[in-house]
């Protein structure tokens, strides 16, 4: 099961709420294409500041390797480590950029894939909780699989004998 965070932009001027189609679902985990094609992935996602930082770090590494006369094996290893770091932290960098742009993280959704996560989020949003209006979700919400118990792990059932 994949975990997604749901981000929504600030409402436009003259609009009381956000268009649900503007929501962005960011999967938590490793991004293969960010690992393989880092700068292109950053351009595709419009992460301009992250791209600039990536290029500055890459150029600083290249200059340090040239100055220290480190061979191609060291340069290749450092490049792979930098690419691996980008692949591992791509979702965090994407969330950071959305936060900088004024987007709000509305929920955490668990689903088999993006489509299932979207269905779960919008179905829960359509059914308002008691006392919460459907048009304005209140803050941060988590939509995950329903469990038969509220206790997780090896702890006894609430209200049961210990």
Order of alpha helices (4+ residues) and beta strands (2+ residues): beta-beta-alpha-alpha-alpha-alpha-beta-alpha-beta
